[in-house]
Amino acid sequence: MYPVFFVWGVSVISDRTRINEMIRVKEVRVVDSDGTQLGVIPTKKALEIAAEKKLDLVEVAPNAKPVVCKIMDYGKYKYEQARKAKEAKKNQKQVIVKEIKFKARIDKHDLETKLGQIEKFLEKDNKVKVSLMMFGRERMHADLGIKLLDEVAEKFAETATVEKRYAESQKFLMLTPKK
């Protein structure tokens, strides 16, 4: 049984941390709010100690034998955990993969435009997938398309790491910006 909270009419189940009466084992190892070890004591006694201090008994290590619980302010603990998670998420960098598709029979100006787009994406530290599209009889002359992809790979060899994949069904490059 896990606590369910109602937020704007939607029920949200919190994490699987058990608190207070939700702890259903006979004995627990208790750590006080200031970090001192109180030892292994019955759960009811631990709940009484927590109630005297007007704090919560929170299960910290449910897989330990006996279960380790800490006396703390659970609301404050949840708030600090959420703040740490938000801060960690803020410092993360998402890798975005942009895709540019070429046909084997691309005109010179169109090619230059698409190469300019690739440059912009690489400057913004995005990965770029350069795909080759071939239809009908073009598939019989795949070497023309591969030559085009090789030219693109050659052009960006200095600014990006080039990964070539020329399979039977798909032919593409992955360009990853160099740091």
N, C-alpha and C positions, 0 to 999 in steps of 0.2 A: 504494500500500500504506500503510494507516494503522494506527497501533498499536491493539491490541485489549486491553482490560483486563477481567478477570473479577471481578465484584463479586457475592458471594452467589450464585454459580452462573449469573449472567446476564452475557452478554458485552456490554460497552458500548464503542462506538467513540468515541475521544476526538475533540477538534476536529482540524481538518485541518492543524495545525502540524507541519512535518517537523523532526525532530531527528537529529543525528549522521549515521549511515550512511544514513538515509532521504533525505538531500539528494543528488540525483543529477546536479547540474550540474558542469561542469568548473571554473569559477571563481566565486568569491563575493566580495562586498565585506564585509569583516569589521569589526565594532565590538567592541572589547574589553569586558571586564566592568566596567571603570571608565569607559567611554564614549569612549575614544580610538579614532580611526580607524586600522586596520591596513592599509587599502587593499584593492585587488583582488588576491587570491591564490588559488592552486589549492585546491580543496576538501580534498584529502588533507592539505595543509600546515595548513589551518585546523583540521581534525580533530585533528591532532597537537598544535597549540597548546592546544586545548581540553582534550585528554587530559592534557597536562603540568600544567595548572592544576586538574585533576580537576573540570572543569565540562563542560557540554554546549554543542554548537554548535546554535543554534536559528534556524530560518528566520523572519525578522521580516517581510520584504517580498518575497513570492514572485513578484510581478508586475513588480518592478523589473528593469532590465537594467544590470549583472548583479544577481543575487539578493542581497539584503542579509541577512546572518546576524549574530547576536550571541552572544558567549560568555557564558553565564550558568548558574546552577543552575536547571534546568528544573522540578524539583519545587517549589522555593520560588516560582518564577514562577507555576506553575499554582495553588498555594495562594493567592497574593496576588490573582490574577485571580478565583478563586472567592469570596474574601472581599469583593472590591469588588462583584461581581455580587450577592452576598447583601445587602450594605449598600444598594445601589441599589434592590433589590427591596423592602427593608424600608421605604424612603422613598416608594415608589409608593403611590398611592391608587387602589383599584379602584372603578370606577363600577358600581353594581349597579342594574339596572332591575327595579322591582317592577311587577306588573300587577294592576289592579283591573278587574273586569268588571261592567258595568251592563246591566240590561235596561231597555227603554223603560218598562215597567210596574212600576217599583220603588216599594215602599211608603216612606212618609216616614221611618219609624224605620230601615229598612234603609239608606236613603240617608245618614242622619246617621251611622250606624255606619261606612259605607264612607268617608265624608268624614273621619271621625276617624282611620281607618287611613291615609288619604292624608297627613294632617297629620303623623302619627308618622313615616312614611317620609321626608317632606320634611325634618323636623327632624334625621333621621339622615343627611342629605345623599345620599339615594338618589333616582334618577330614578324617576318614576312614569308608567306607561302606563295611561291610563284608556280601556278599550275598551267599545264599545257592541255588545251581542249582540242580534240580531233574528232571529226565527224566523217562518216561514210568512207570514201576512198582515201581520205587523208591518212587514215590509219596504216595504209600500205606504204606510205612515205613518211613514217615516223622520224626518220633520220633528219628531215628538214626541221622538224619541231625540236628535236634534241639539239641540233646545231644552234637554234635560237636560245634555248635554255643555257647552253654552254657559254654563249656570248654574254648573257645576263650574269651568269656566275663569274665570268672573267671580269666584267665591269665592277662588280661589288666585292671582289676577292680581298681588296685592301681594307674596306670599311666594315665588312661583315664576315662571319664564319659561314661557309657554304656547305650545305649537306645535300647531296644529290640522291634522288631515288627515281630510278628509271625502271619501273616494273612494266609488265605487259599491259595491264589495264590503266595504270596511272603513271604519269610522268610529271614530277614536280621537284622544286628546289625549296629548301628551308634556309632563309637568311636570318642569322642571329647577329645583332649588332655587337661589335667588339668593344670592350670597355677601355 
